[in-house]
Amino acid sequence: MNTPEFGEALRAIDFLAPSDMSDTLASMARQAGAADLVIYLADFEQTMLYPVPDRGVHVELPVGVAVTGTKAGRSFAERRVVDEQADEAGTRYWVPIVEGSECTGVLGLTMRDDGNDATQRQVAELGMLAGAVISITARQTDLFNMVRRRRSMSLPASLQWDLLPPLQIRTPEGRSTGLLEPAYDVGGDSFDHAVNGFVLDVAIMDAMGHGIDSSLTSALAVGRYRYDRRQGRALAVMHEGLDETLADRFGGHVFVTGQLARLDLRNGRLAWTNAGHPLPLLVRAGRVTRQLDCRPSLPWGLGGALVEEVEVELEPGDTVVFYSDGVVDGRAADGSPFGIDRFVHLVEEAVNARAVPDLVLRHAVQQVADFQSNRLQDDATIVLLEWRPGP
């Protein structure tokens, strides 16, 4: 099996129409000896995988594949090649589609081989090639967004998803992974993260209220945060810039709670500020050891100065869990709250299961939703920040 040479692949997609993407990838896969290629993308809740149509956006799609309990779903969740027992047609492979740091779906393809290691490496390359093609064409079309939608999405949620960064970013020394719910009706919650040199910046935000006003407020807050971050400004300056922008625009009638954090990937020093937001959790050696303390400043937009910037020395392997109040304040039908203790237990259970961060977040958010009978009264956002320095 010979996977397409990278330059050849780039030339093939140079003038590629988005509706031809599936057919072009299938042609490249045939060059590598693969057949029956299907591209599946994860829906916004990351519970189902849906096939991309071969031609245009009006093709009726077949039934999706569940992430839980299927080999395709295992490939997506665990980011690894999964094969099914060979038959007369060959071995069926499920291959993660990787776009940068994020897994966004899987390829299904059949190879006439015995499932050897060399073939697994080569089909994995097809998954990376598919990720590159999708990344290049995604900004030109709504096709992939439409495939990922299991149902109609509210306007505020659509605004928020367009605002979000990749759900996961990583370097050899660290990783940040975020997820928010309800995916199809989220309003004021948001998060952002970026790596610049040896610095990993993370922000979590919760705009007051619900609906379109919350989304617009959140968009302004994230926009100001990114503006200052890209100017190379200090954490304290970014914190106070957020407050200034929101106070000037809304005159103190609208606010956003949240936290800004900056991790030095070389030494594990984490600096952070708190604008009236729930305190993050420190996970060390599989246990939530404590909440990180920081005297809260007023929420952004209320005209208050920064009260405190705290620096924490992380140890190799530490994880910091940022979350919005919708995670712990949600109530069951009998009125009982989900609560911080239940959340701590959930985090420890997931960490000790040694699941990848994507799985940890999906499991945690699903537990929060199940507790409220899948009727979240508020947005629920979780961001995991990990420091994993190498030798």
C-alpha positions in Angstrom: 0.0 0.0 0.0 1.3 3.4 -0.9 -0.3 6.5 0.5 -0.5 9.6 -1.7 2.6 11.8 -1.7 1.8 15.0 0.2 2.7 17.4 -2.6 0.5 15.3 -5.0 -2.3 15.6 -2.5 -2.0 19.3 -2.2 -2.0 19.8 -5.9 -5.2 17.6 -6.1 -7.1 19.8 -3.7 -5.7 23.1 -5.0 -8.9 23.9 -7.0 -11.1 21.4 -5.3 -14.8 22.2 -4.9 -16.0 21.3 -1.4 -18.7 19.1 -2.9 -16.0 17.0 -4.6 -14.0 16.5 -1.4 -15.4 13.0 -0.6 -14.8 11.8 -4.2 -11.3 13.2 -4.3 -10.3 11.5 -1.0 -11.9 8.3 -2.2 -9.8 8.5 -5.4 -6.6 9.0 -3.3 -7.6 6.1 -1.1 -7.9 3.9 -4.2 -4.4 4.8 -5.2 -3.4 3.5 -1.8 -5.3 0.2 -2.3 -8.3 1.1 -0.2 -12.0 0.7 -1.1 -15.4 1.7 0.1 -14.2 4.9 1.8 -16.8 6.8 3.9 -16.1 10.1 5.8 -17.9 10.5 9.1 -17.9 13.7 11.1 -18.8 14.0 14.8 -21.9 16.0 15.7 -21.7 19.0 17.9 -22.5 16.9 21.0 -19.9 14.4 20.0 -22.2 11.5 20.6 -22.9 10.5 16.9 -20.9 10.2 13.7 -22.5 11.2 10.4 -21.4 10.5 6.9 -20.5 13.3 4.5 -22.4 13.0 1.2 -20.5 12.4 -2.0 -22.1 15.2 -4.0 -23.5 18.5 -2.8 -25.3 19.4 0.4 -28.7 18.2 -0.5 -28.0 14.5 -0.6 -30.1 12.6 2.0 -27.7 11.2 4.6 -27.9 7.6 5.9 -28.3 6.9 9.6 -25.4 8.0 11.8 -23.1 5.8 13.9 -23.1 6.1 17.7 -19.8 7.0 19.4 -20.6 4.7 22.3 -20.6 1.0 21.6 -19.2 1.0 18.0 -15.8 0.4 16.5 -16.1 3.7 14.5 -16.9 5.5 17.8 -13.9 3.8 19.6 -11.6 5.0 16.8 -13.0 8.6 17.2 -12.9 8.6 21.0 -9.5 7.0 21.5 -7.8 8.5 18.5 -6.5 5.3 17.1 -7.0 3.0 14.2 -9.5 0.2 14.9 -10.0 -2.8 12.5 -12.7 -5.3 12.1 -12.2 -9.0 11.3 -11.3 -9.5 7.7 -13.7 -11.2 5.3 -13.5 -12.0 1.6 -13.7 -8.2 0.9 -10.7 -7.5 3.2 -10.2 -5.8 6.5 -12.5 -2.9 7.5 -10.6 0.0 9.1 -11.9 2.9 11.2 -9.3 5.7 11.1 -9.4 9.0 13.2 -9.6 12.2 11.1 -7.1 14.6 12.8 -7.3 18.3 12.1 -4.3 19.8 13.9 -4.8 18.9 17.6 -8.4 18.0 17.3 -10.1 14.7 16.2 -13.3 15.6 14.2 -14.4 12.3 12.8 -13.4 9.0 11.3 -12.7 7.4 7.9 -14.2 4.0 7.1 -12.3 2.1 4.5 -11.5 -1.5 3.4 -8.1 -3.0 2.7 -7.2 -6.3 1.3 -4.5 -7.2 3.8 -3.9 -9.0 7.1 -4.1 -6.0 9.3 -0.3 -5.6 9.8 1.3 -2.7 11.6 2.6 -1.1 8.4 -0.9 -0.9 7.0 -2.2 0.6 10.2 0.4 3.3 10.0 -0.5 4.0 6.4 -4.3 4.2 6.9 -3.6 6.6 9.8 -1.8 8.8 7.3 -5.0 8.8 5.2 -6.8 10.1 8.3 -4.3 12.9 8.6 -4.7 13.7 4.9 -8.5 13.8 5.3 -8.1 16.2 8.2 -5.9 18.5 6.1 -8.3 18.5 3.2 -11.3 19.3 5.5 -9.4 22.1 7.3 -8.5 23.7 3.9 -12.1 23.4 2.5 -14.1 24.0 5.6 -13.9 27.8 5.4 -15.4 27.7 1.9 -18.5 25.7 2.6 -21.3 25.0 5.1 -21.3 21.3 4.1 -19.4 20.1 7.1 -21.3 22.3 9.6 -24.6 20.9 8.2 -23.4 17.3 8.4 -22.5 17.8 12.1 -25.9 19.2 13.1 -28.2 16.5 14.5 -31.0 19.0 14.8 -31.8 22.7 14.4 -29.4 24.9 16.3 -30.5 28.2 17.9 -29.0 31.4 16.6 -27.1 32.2 19.9 -25.6 28.7 19.8 -24.6 29.1 16.1 -22.8 32.4 17.0 -21.0 30.7 19.9 -19.8 27.8 17.9 -18.4 30.1 15.2 -16.6 31.9 17.9 -15.0 28.9 19.5 -11.4 27.8 18.9 -10.5 24.2 18.2 -11.8 22.2 21.2 -8.3 20.9 21.9 -4.9 22.4 21.4 -1.7 20.7 22.5 2.1 20.8 22.5 4.6 18.2 23.7 4.5 19.9 27.2 0.8 20.7 27.7 -2.7 20.5 26.5 -6.0 22.4 26.8 -9.3 20.8 26.1 -12.8 22.4 26.3 -16.4 21.5 25.8 -19.7 23.3 26.3 -23.4 22.2 26.5 -26.2 22.4 25.6 -24.4 22.2 22.2 -27.5 23.2 20.2 -28.8 25.9 22.5 -25.8 27.4 24.3 -25.9 31.1 25.0 -23.5 33.0 27.1 -20.7 30.5 28.0 -17.5 30.5 26.0 -13.8 29.6 26.3 -10.6 30.3 24.3 -7.1 29.0 24.3 -3.9 29.5 22.3 -0.2 28.5 22.3 2.4 31.1 21.6 6.0 30.0 22.0 6.3 28.5 25.5 3.0 30.1 26.8 -0.4 28.4 26.8 -3.2 30.9 27.4 -6.7 29.9 28.6 -9.8 31.8 29.2 -13.3 30.8 30.4 -16.3 33.2 30.3 -19.9 33.2 31.3 -22.0 36.2 30.1 -25.1 37.1 32.2 -28.5 36.1 31.0 -29.5 33.9 28.1 -30.2 34.1 24.4 -28.9 36.4 21.7 -27.9 39.2 24.1 -25.6 36.8 26.1 -24.0 35.6 22.9 -23.3 39.1 21.7 -21.8 40.0 25.0 -19.7 36.9 25.0 -18.5 37.6 21.5 -17.4 41.1 22.5 -15.5 39.7 25.6 -13.7 37.0 23.6 -12.9 39.5 20.9 -11.3 41.9 23.4 -9.4 39.1 25.1 -8.0 37.9 21.8 -7.1 41.4 20.7 -5.0 42.0 23.9 -3.5 38.5 23.8 -2.3 39.1 20.2 -0.8 42.4 21.3 1.4 40.4 23.7 -0.1 42.1 26.8 0.3 41.0 30.4 -2.4 39.0 32.1 -3.4 41.9 34.4 -3.7 44.2 31.4 -5.9 41.8 29.6 -8.1 41.4 32.7 -8.6 45.1 33.1 -9.1 45.6 29.3 -12.0 43.2 29.4 -13.7 45.2 32.1 -13.0 48.5 30.4 -14.5 47.4 27.1 -17.7 45.9 28.6 -18.2 48.8 31.0 -17.8 51.3 28.2 -20.2 49.4 25.9 -22.9 48.5 28.4 -22.5 51.1 31.2 -22.4 48.6 34.0 -25.7 47.0 33.2 -24.2 43.8 31.7 -21.4 41.7 33.1 -19.3 38.6 32.4 -17.7 36.3 35.0 -14.6 34.3 34.1 -11.0 33.5 34.5 -7.8 34.2 32.6 -4.9 31.8 32.9 -1.4 31.7 31.5 0.8 28.6 31.8 4.6 28.7 31.2 5.2 25.3 29.5 8.9 25.3 30.5 8.5 25.4 34.3 4.8 24.8 35.1 4.1 28.3 36.5 0.4 29.1 36.2 -0.7 32.7 36.6 -4.4 33.4 36.7 -7.0 36.0 37.6 -10.6 35.6 38.7 -13.6 37.8 37.8 -16.3 36.4 40.1 -16.2 32.9 38.7 -16.2 29.5 40.5 -12.8 28.4 41.7 -10.9 25.9 39.5 -9.9 22.4 40.7 -6.3 21.1 40.9 -6.0 17.4 40.1 -2.8 15.8 41.2 -1.9 12.1 41.2 -5.5 11.1 40.3 -7.1 13.2 43.1 -8.7 16.6 43.3 -6.4 18.0 46.0 -7.9 21.4 46.4 -9.6 24.4 44.8 -7.1 27.0 43.6 -7.6 30.2 45.6 -7.7 33.7 44.2 -9.5 36.7 45.7 -12.3 37.5 43.2 -12.4 40.8 41.3 -15.8 42.1 40.2 -17.2 40.5 37.1 -16.0 42.2 33.9 -18.2 45.1 33.0 -18.9 46.4 36.5 -16.0 48.8 36.6 -13.9 47.1 39.3 -10.1 47.0 39.3 -8.1 43.7 39.4 -7.9 42.6 43.0 -5.3 39.8 42.7 -3.2 37.8 40.2 -2.1 34.5 41.6 0.8 32.3 40.6 0.7 28.5 41.2 3.6 26.1 40.7 2.2 23.0 39.0 3.9 19.6 39.2 4.4 17.4 36.1 1.2 15.6 35.4 -1.1 18.2 37.1 -4.5 19.1 35.6 -6.4 22.3 36.3 -10.2 22.1 35.8 -12.0 25.3 34.9 -15.8 25.2 34.8 -18.8 27.4 34.7 -21.5 27.5 37.4 -23.9 25.6 35.1 -21.9 22.5 35.9 -22.5 22.4 39.6 -25.7 24.5 40.0 -27.9 22.4 37.8 -30.8 20.8 39.7 -32.6 17.4 39.3 -36.3 17.1 39.1 -36.6 16.9 42.9 -34.6 20.2 43.3 -31.4 18.7 44.6 -28.2 20.4 43.1 -25.5 18.6 41.2 -23.0 20.2 43.6 -19.3 20.5 43.8 -18.8 17.2 45.7 -20.5 15.2 42.9 -18.4 17.0 40.3 -15.2 16.3 42.2 -16.0 12.6 42.3 -16.8 12.6 38.6 -13.5 14.3 37.8 -11.5 11.8 39.9 -13.3 8.9 38.5 -12.6 10.0 34.9 -8.9 10.8 35.6 -8.3 7.5 37.3 -9.8 5.7 34.3 -6.9 7.2 32.3 -9.3 8.3 29.6 -8.1 10.9 27.0 -9.3 14.4 27.8 -12.0 14.3 25.1 -13.6 11.3 26.8 -13.2 12.9 30.3 -15.1 15.9 29.1 -17.8 14.1 27.2 -18.4 11.8 30.2 -18.5 14.7 32.6 -20.9 16.9 30.6 -23.1 13.9 29.9 -23.4 13.1 33.6 -24.3 16.8 34.3 -27.0 16.6 31.6 -28.3 13.2 32.8 -28.7 14.6 36.3 -31.0 17.3 34.9 -32.9 14.9 32.6 -31.0 16.4 29.7 -32.7 19.8 30.3 -29.9 22.1 31.3 -31.1 25.2 33.0 -27.8 27.0 32.3 -24.8 26.5 30.0 -22.2 24.1 31.3 -18.6 24.6 30.2 -15.5 22.7 31.3 -11.9 23.3 30.3 -9.0 20.9 31.2 -5.5 22.5 31.3 -2.7 19.9 31.6 1.0 20.2 32.1 2.9 17.2 30.8 6.5 18.1 30.5 8.8 15.6 28.8 12.3 14.6 29.9 
